[in-house]
Amino acid sequence: MEEKQLNTPPVPKKKKGKAGRILLLLILILAIAAGVGYYFYERSQPAKELEKYLTGIQNLDFGTMENMLQSADLSALDNADVRNATYESFFKSINAKMTWKITRTRFSFQDGTAEVTARIRYVDGSDIYRETVTEFLRQIVSSAFSGESLTEQETQNKLASILNEKAANLEDKFSETDILYPMIKVNGQWKVTSLDEETVKIMSANFKSVEDEISQTLAASDSSAAPASDAADSSSPDSSAATGTIDLSNERFSIHYTRNIVSTDFGGEPCLLVYYDYTNNGESASSAMVDVNLTAYQNGSSLEAAIPASSDDAIDAFMKEIQPGETVNVCQAFSLQDMSPVTLQATDAFGLDTGSTASQTLNLQ
């Protein structure tokens, strides 16, 4: 009998290496995901570090700012008096109102550099500036007229007090600006490369220009006390070239010379009284004391302010505020050296209208 062979189905072979390939693919996917995640993590770090820097600005935290700067140089703030302890209260109140939003990040993984753009909303101090300078000049001139002399620190304290008062009473005016901050990774930490001018402007609420204006104004006021040895100074007008009258007009005020009288001061010494009409052309109340810088020169040197022996309504009117459109006759008094000619020079006390100057020579005999 023949033996029959049973045909059994073939046993399927296991697909060798399939599981290994799947595992390798999973590892590769995880590695790519980890790499992408690391890239986006690193990309987010410059913006996060800039947030710390801007928070330091908002809190006026100079230590944080210095630590976040590659240069570690904050000296530009000193030029704007932001780190002056006298003005600390004012600048803290101003910077606390700053807000921002990160709008763009450009990132170079290989170079370890980035550029982060922030849109910053900050207090624009232009209105505070105008009100402060007006009040500051009023108080300084009033002090000088009464014979009071202030030290540099007392002057700064007065300015700081007025700044705080005006900042508290005036409605906040905001401006917005976009600042691009270059950043670099140093020893594992992202830092802003340097303190830029635009950030200083924000921190000082534009008060760097205010400080300059005040300095110019005080310098003009101090010129009345210049000694005779300064006769050759270029600020002294050439009396032979002075013609016309001290008539001056701009968008803020107008003055028109009316007369002059030789009188005596409270000590019995001769003094010159100069009278002129002052008109307020501005949009708010002001005075000749605030707007007008009138200097008198004799024998090549400037004359000091004098206090007349007798009262005069026009002298009081010099310090009195008048409304827009009003005109008042005012008087300024100067001590005389002798009876030789006196040259008057009138300019804008704020230094805003630098191209407008009026001169006049008075013959006293």
C-alpha positions in Angstrom: 0.0 0.0 0.0 1.3 3.3 -0.9 1.9 5.8 1.8 0.2 9.1 1.2 2.0 12.3 2.2 -0.2 14.8 3.9 0.2 18.3 2.5 0.4 20.6 5.5 0.2 24.3 4.9 3.6 26.1 5.0 4.3 28.0 8.3 4.5 31.8 7.6 7.9 33.2 8.2 8.2 36.1 10.7 9.0 39.4 9.2 12.3 40.0 10.7 13.3 43.6 11.7 9.9 45.1 11.2 9.5 45.9 14.9 13.0 47.2 15.0 12.3 49.6 12.1 9.1 50.8 13.8 11.0 51.4 17.0 13.8 53.3 15.1 11.1 55.4 13.4 9.5 56.3 16.7 12.9 57.2 18.2 13.6 59.4 15.1 10.2 61.1 15.4 10.8 61.7 19.2 14.2 63.1 18.5 12.9 65.4 15.8 10.1 66.5 18.1 12.6 67.1 20.9 14.8 69.1 18.6 11.9 71.2 17.4 10.7 71.7 20.9 14.2 72.7 22.0 14.4 75.1 19.1 11.1 76.8 20.0 12.1 76.8 23.6 15.4 78.6 22.8 13.5 80.9 20.4 11.2 82.0 23.2 13.9 82.8 25.7 15.1 86.2 24.3 11.5 87.5 24.5 11.1 86.2 28.1 14.4 87.8 29.1 13.4 91.1 27.5 10.2 90.9 29.6 12.5 90.9 32.7 14.4 93.9 31.3 11.2 95.9 30.6 9.9 95.0 34.0 13.1 96.4 35.5 12.5 99.7 33.6 8.9 99.8 34.8 9.9 99.4 38.4 13.0 101.7 38.0 15.1 98.7 39.1 18.5 99.7 38.0 20.1 96.5 39.3 17.9 94.3 37.1 18.5 96.5 34.1 22.3 96.4 34.6 22.2 92.6 34.9 20.2 92.3 31.7 22.6 94.5 29.7 25.6 93.0 28.0 27.4 96.4 28.4 26.2 96.8 32.0 26.3 100.5 31.3 23.5 102.8 32.6 25.4 106.0 32.3 23.0 107.4 29.7 20.4 107.6 32.4 22.5 110.0 34.4 22.5 112.5 31.5 18.7 112.6 31.8 18.9 112.6 35.7 16.8 109.4 35.9 19.2 108.1 38.6 19.3 111.4 40.5 17.8 110.6 43.9 16.1 114.0 43.9 13.8 113.0 41.1 13.4 109.4 42.0 9.8 109.7 43.2 8.7 111.5 40.0 10.4 109.0 37.6 9.0 106.0 39.6 5.5 107.3 39.3 6.0 107.9 35.5 7.6 104.6 34.6 5.1 102.5 36.7 2.5 103.5 34.1 4.5 102.0 31.2 3.0 98.9 29.4 4.3 96.8 26.5 3.7 94.0 24.1 6.3 91.8 22.4 5.3 91.9 18.7 8.2 90.2 16.9 11.2 88.0 17.4 14.0 87.2 15.0 16.2 84.4 16.2 19.5 83.0 15.0 20.2 79.6 16.8 23.7 79.2 15.4 24.9 82.7 16.2 23.2 83.0 19.6 21.7 86.3 18.7 18.2 87.7 18.4 16.2 90.8 17.7 13.0 91.3 19.7 10.6 94.1 19.0 8.4 95.6 21.7 5.6 98.0 21.3 5.8 100.3 24.4 3.1 102.7 25.7 4.6 105.3 28.0 3.8 108.7 29.6 4.6 111.6 27.3 5.7 114.4 29.7 5.3 117.3 27.3 2.3 118.8 29.2 3.9 118.2 32.5 7.1 119.8 31.1 5.3 123.0 30.0 3.4 123.4 33.3 6.6 122.6 35.4 8.8 125.1 33.5 6.3 127.8 33.8 5.8 127.4 37.6 9.6 126.8 38.1 10.5 130.0 36.3 7.9 131.9 38.2 9.2 130.8 41.6 12.9 131.2 40.6 12.5 134.7 39.3 10.3 135.6 42.2 13.1 134.3 44.6 15.7 136.3 42.7 13.6 139.4 42.7 13.2 139.2 46.5 17.0 138.7 47.0 16.7 135.0 47.9 19.6 132.8 46.7 19.1 129.1 46.2 21.8 126.4 46.2 22.0 123.9 43.4 20.4 121.2 45.6 17.6 123.6 46.7 16.9 124.4 43.1 16.7 120.7 42.2 14.4 120.1 45.2 12.1 122.9 44.0 12.0 121.4 40.5 11.4 117.9 41.8 8.5 119.2 44.0 6.9 120.9 41.1 7.3 117.9 38.8 5.6 115.7 41.3 2.8 118.2 41.8 2.1 118.6 38.1 2.4 114.8 37.4 -0.2 114.2 40.1 -2.7 116.9 39.0 -2.5 116.7 35.2 -4.2 114.0 33.1 -1.8 111.4 31.8 -0.9 111.8 28.1 0.5 108.6 26.5 2.6 107.8 23.4 3.5 104.6 21.7 6.7 103.5 20.0 8.2 100.3 18.6 11.7 99.5 19.8 13.9 96.8 18.3 16.2 95.3 21.0 19.3 93.4 19.7 20.0 90.6 22.1 22.9 88.1 22.5 23.4 84.9 24.5 26.3 85.3 27.0 27.3 82.4 29.3 23.9 80.8 28.8 21.9 84.0 29.5 20.2 86.2 27.0 21.0 89.9 27.4 20.1 93.2 25.7 23.3 94.5 24.0 23.1 98.1 25.3 20.9 100.8 26.6 19.5 102.7 23.6 18.5 106.4 23.4 14.8 105.6 22.7 14.6 103.7 26.0 16.2 106.5 27.9 13.6 108.9 26.3 10.8 106.6 27.5 12.2 106.4 31.0 12.7 110.1 31.3 9.2 110.9 29.7 11.1 113.1 27.2 12.5 115.1 30.2 16.1 115.1 28.8 15.1 118.0 26.6 13.4 119.7 29.6 16.6 119.6 31.6 18.3 121.3 28.7 15.6 124.0 28.4 15.8 124.7 32.1 19.6 124.9 32.0 19.4 127.4 29.2 16.8 129.5 31.0 18.8 129.5 34.2 21.9 130.5 32.2 20.1 133.4 30.7 18.8 134.5 34.1 22.3 134.2 35.6 23.8 136.4 32.9 22.4 139.4 34.7 25.0 138.7 37.4 28.0 138.4 35.1 31.0 140.3 36.3 32.6 143.2 34.4 35.5 140.9 33.4 33.1 139.1 31.1 32.6 142.3 29.0 34.2 140.6 26.0 31.7 137.7 26.2 29.9 137.1 22.9 26.5 137.2 24.7 27.0 141.0 25.3 25.4 142.9 22.4 27.4 145.5 20.5 25.6 148.8 21.6 26.7 150.5 18.4 24.8 148.0 16.4 21.6 148.1 18.5 18.8 149.9 16.7 15.1 150.0 16.8 13.1 149.2 20.0 12.6 146.1 22.1 9.5 145.2 20.2 9.2 141.4 19.9 6.3 139.1 18.9 5.8 135.4 18.6 2.9 132.9 19.0 3.2 133.0 22.8 3.6 136.8 23.5 4.3 140.3 22.2 6.1 143.2 23.9 6.3 146.8 22.9 8.6 149.4 24.6 6.8 152.4 26.0 9.3 154.4 28.2 12.2 154.4 30.7 12.8 156.4 33.9 16.0 156.8 36.0 15.1 156.4 39.6 16.6 155.0 42.9 16.6 151.6 44.5 15.8 150.7 48.1 19.4 151.5 49.0 19.4 154.9 47.4 21.5 153.9 44.4 20.5 154.9 40.8 18.4 152.4 38.9 16.8 152.2 35.5 13.0 151.5 35.1 12.1 150.0 31.7 8.4 149.9 30.8 6.8 147.9 28.1 3.4 146.5 27.1 3.2 142.7 27.4 0.4 140.8 25.5 -0.4 137.2 26.1 -0.7 135.5 22.6 -0.8 132.0 24.0 -3.7 129.7 24.9 -3.3 129.7 28.7 -2.6 132.3 31.4 1.0 133.5 31.6 3.1 136.5 32.6 6.0 138.6 31.4 8.1 137.2 34.1 7.7 133.7 32.6 7.8 134.6 28.9 10.3 137.5 28.5 14.0 137.5 29.0 15.1 141.2 29.1 18.7 142.0 29.8 20.4 145.4 30.2 24.0 146.1 29.4 26.2 149.0 30.3 29.9 149.5 29.6 30.0 146.0 28.1 28.7 144.2 31.1 25.2 143.1 32.1 23.3 145.0 34.8 21.8 143.3 37.9 18.1 143.4 38.7 17.2 146.2 41.1 14.4 146.7 43.6 13.0 150.3 43.3 12.6 152.4 46.4 8.9 153.3 45.6 6.2 150.8 44.7 4.9 150.6 41.2 1.9 148.8 39.8 3.8 148.0 36.6 6.4 146.1 38.6 3.7 144.0 40.2 2.2 143.5 36.8 5.5 142.0 35.6 4.8 139.0 37.8 1.1 138.9 37.4 -0.6 136.2 35.2 -2.9 137.6 32.5 -5.4 135.7 30.3 -4.9 135.0 26.6 -5.5 138.2 24.5 -4.9 140.5 27.4 -2.3 143.3 27.5 -0.7 144.9 30.5 2.0 147.5 31.0 4.9 146.1 33.0 8.2 147.4 34.4 11.7 145.8 35.0 14.3 147.6 37.1 18.1 147.4 36.7 21.0 148.8 38.8 23.0 151.5 37.0 26.8 151.8 37.0 26.7 155.4 35.8 24.7 157.6 33.3 26.3 156.2 30.1 24.0 154.6 27.5 22.3 151.3 28.3 21.5 148.6 25.7 18.5 146.5 26.2 18.2 143.0 24.6 14.9 141.1 24.7 14.5 137.4 23.9 12.1 134.5 24.5 12.7 133.3 28.0 11.9 129.7 27.1 14.6 129.7 24.4 12.0 128.3 22.0 12.0 131.2 19.5 15.8 131.4 19.2 15.7 133.5 16.0 13.8 136.3 17.5 15.8 139.0 19.3 15.2 142.7 19.8 17.7 145.3 20.9 17.5 149.0 21.8 20.0 151.6 23.1 18.8 154.1 25.7 20.6 157.5 26.2 20.1 158.4 29.8 21.4 162.0 29.6 
